Amino acid sequence: MKIIRNISRVLVGMIFIFSGFVKIIDPLGSTYKFMDYFTAMNLEFLAPAALSLAILMCLAELIIGIMLFLNLLPRFASWGVLFFMAAFTPLTLWIALNDPVQDCGCFGDAIIFTNWETFYKNIVILALTIVI
């Protein structure tokens, strides 16, 4: 079980590092995606905070990914990744069902998935996260 947990930890860490990195190099792209979500959910009043939230989310993804990959503060990193996946998996299901935005922006413009592909990807990552 320890081998499976370590493989899961490294894989999820690499995914989070990649995701955080591709978004942090283009924070405006993430900002536009946040604004798309705010519009789709009738939360336009949050638009002024979009850039700050985008940068915060990208940094959190990157830091949690590095912590998982290097096994630094494993309990904190495990809870952090579980929080992310618990929040974003239902969100991606809603996106897949209702199609309010074209793509989730999970990997910036580096990799673009359909909304259903994004949901299935999150299910796999959530399963790996539960193992961690």
C-alpha positions in Angstrom: 0.0 0.0 0.0 2.9 2.4 0.7 4.2 2.0 -2.9 0.7 2.8 -4.3 0.4 5.8 -1.9 3.9 7.1 -3.0 3.1 6.7 -6.7 -0.2 8.5 -6.2 1.5 11.3 -4.2 4.1 11.8 -7.0 1.6 11.7 -9.8 -0.8 14.1 -8.1 2.1 16.4 -7.2 3.3 16.5 -10.8 -0.2 17.3 -12.0 -0.6 20.1 -9.5 2.9 21.5 -10.3 2.2 21.4 -14.0 -1.3 23.0 -13.6 -0.1 25.7 -11.3 2.9 26.5 -13.4 1.1 26.9 -16.7 -1.5 29.1 -15.1 1.0 31.2 -13.1 2.9 32.2 -16.2 -0.3 33.7 -17.6 -2.3 35.0 -14.7 -4.5 37.1 -17.0 -5.7 34.0 -18.7 -6.7 32.6 -15.4 -8.4 35.9 -14.5 -10.5 35.7 -17.7 -11.5 32.2 -16.9 -12.5 33.3 -13.3 -14.6 36.1 -14.9 -16.3 33.5 -17.2 -17.2 31.4 -14.2 -18.4 34.5 -12.3 -20.7 35.4 -15.2 -22.0 31.9 -15.6 -22.9 31.8 -11.9 -24.3 35.3 -11.7 -21.4 36.4 -9.4 -20.2 39.4 -11.4 -19.7 41.4 -8.2 -16.6 39.2 -7.6 -15.0 40.3 -10.9 -12.7 42.9 -9.2 -11.1 40.1 -7.2 -10.6 37.8 -10.2 -6.9 38.6 -10.7 -6.1 38.2 -7.0 -8.1 35.0 -6.8 -6.4 33.6 -10.0 -2.9 34.3 -8.6 -3.8 32.9 -5.2 -5.2 29.7 -6.7 -2.2 29.2 -9.1 0.2 29.7 -6.2 -1.7 27.3 -4.0 -1.7 24.6 -6.7 2.0 25.1 -7.3 2.9 25.0 -3.6 0.7 22.0 -2.8 2.1 20.2 -5.9 5.7 20.8 -4.8 4.9 19.8 -1.2 3.3 16.5 -2.4 6.1 15.7 -4.9 8.8 16.3 -2.3 6.8 14.9 0.6 7.1 18.1 2.6 4.5 18.5 5.3 2.6 15.5 3.9 -0.5 15.9 6.1 -1.0 19.6 5.2 -0.3 18.8 1.5 -2.8 15.9 1.5 -5.5 18.0 3.1 -4.8 20.8 0.6 -5.1 18.6 -2.4 -8.2 16.9 -1.0 -9.8 20.4 -0.5 -9.0 21.3 -4.1 -10.4 18.1 -5.5 -13.5 18.2 -3.2 -14.3 21.7 -4.5 -13.4 21.3 -8.1 -14.8 17.9 -8.9 -18.5 18.9 -8.3 -17.8 22.2 -10.1 -16.5 20.3 -13.2 -19.6 18.0 -13.0 -21.8 21.1 -13.1 -19.8 22.5 -16.0 -20.1 19.2 -17.9 -23.8 19.0 -17.4 -24.7 22.6 -18.1 -21.9 23.7 -20.4 -21.7 27.4 -19.2 -18.0 27.8 -20.2 -16.2 26.3 -23.2 -13.4 24.6 -21.1 -12.4 24.6 -17.5 -9.0 26.1 -18.0 -7.5 23.5 -15.7 -4.2 23.5 -17.5 -4.4 27.0 -19.0 -3.9 26.9 -22.7 -1.3 24.2 -22.6 -3.8 21.3 -22.6 -7.5 21.9 -23.4 -10.0 19.2 -22.4 -13.7 19.1 -23.1 -15.9 19.6 -20.0 -16.6 15.9 -19.7 -12.9 15.0 -20.1 -12.2 17.4 -17.3 -14.7 15.8 -15.1 -13.3 12.3 -15.7 -9.8 13.6 -15.1 -10.9 15.0 -11.8 -12.5 11.7 -10.8 -9.2 9.9 -11.4 -7.2 12.6 -9.5 -9.8 12.5 -6.7 -9.3 8.7 -6.5 -5.5 9.1 -6.3 -6.0 11.8 -3.7 -8.1 9.5 -1.5 -5.2 7.0 -1.7 -2.8 9.7 -0.5 
